[in-house]
Amino acid sequence: MEAEKITPGTAAYRLLCIAMLLAGLSTFALLYCAQPLMPFFSRAYGVAAEEASLAVSLATGPMAFVLLVAGKVSDKLGRRPLMIASLLAAAALTTLLGLLPDWHSLLAARFLCGLALAGVPAVAMAYISEEVEDGAVGRAMGLYIAGSAIGGMSGRLLVSVLTEYFGWRDALGMTGMAGLIIAALFWKILPPSRQFSPRHHSWGGYIAGFRHLFADKALPWLFLEAFLIMGAFISIYNYAGYRLLAPPYSLSQAQVGLIFLLYLLGSLSSAVAGHFSGEFGPRKCLWLPLALFVLGIALTAASALPLIIAGIGIVTMAFFAAHAIASAWVGRRARRDRGQATACYLFFYYMGSSVLGSAGGYAWTWVGWNGVGLFSCALVLIALAVAFRLYQVAPLPSPAPETRPIAAE
């Protein structure tokens, strides 16, 4: 007898939500713990902003490429074991960062950390799509993304505050140790897979699956959307520290770290966006947070500190809302090869962080904050055009009566 999918209101669903919250928290804390330390890297190693950004980009870039094959590996090994191993390995590598002697060894460790973390995001999204009943996938995905927002906030805030009192090397080591504790909790409470069965398909078949995805009328545009919005978002946060640590603001590292509390707004907006996307369909919702994104970037150009903070807050809400809608749309649109579809989405998402996030450093070096704002705004305007293009794509036909109904867009 086939096992039933996990439904809202059950103990298994509650454990799944807690476990995915922990996975998001640890993954994004470990992935982005180096981001608020970029000005310190510039001073300690004498590197420009664009080179300091490699501490982030050399984790997200390799992660993006491994995501493309992580789904195939998880098809054989299982979603749960791969996520557990990935969290443990990345936490152990982060614990060692503070002990490394020079800039290049730190970059090498960050590269390996990105490779390790690749086992979590694509597999986590595939795990949710497989294990949760179809009607609740959008809601569960929104909750997972809300967890990732909390994780990104917590890791950045933690390392900023710890740096203020203990120095950046000890801060990175303590962040890694916290990651090891979270990985152990995740291992203990994540529900076993009920729907997973090993698949042993050939590489030829796997590549054919990607061809099928890129033949779809909506999915390639959603992949491009991920690349653009993540590039704009990461550029704002990458270089805000350089601006706020310098005169006339001259904030401390702990004060700059408090800005990451704005990620709480992302947790709220992603959950709300997931609800409205399920209610009205992603085609009608995606453009709204993108328009809000442009408004937030414009506010960051102000000279008054409260307006800058308000602008970053609006950017955060808009980004996580757009990401929640687009990622859930991928899961609903890809009725076959769903794991590969989420892997492709996340490949472009993290390549946006890696490539466009570092490109934003050149804008900062050449023009200052206005250059970063114009660069990010241009990316979001292109994303807005893509959203209107996606609005013209017709929804897929309704599934056959014997299958579980899903709102396919």
Summary of the structure (lengths in Angstrom):
residues: 409
radius of gyration: 20.2
end to end distance: 30.8
largest distance: 67.2
contacts: 1565
relative contact order: 0.15
helix: 81%
strand: 0%
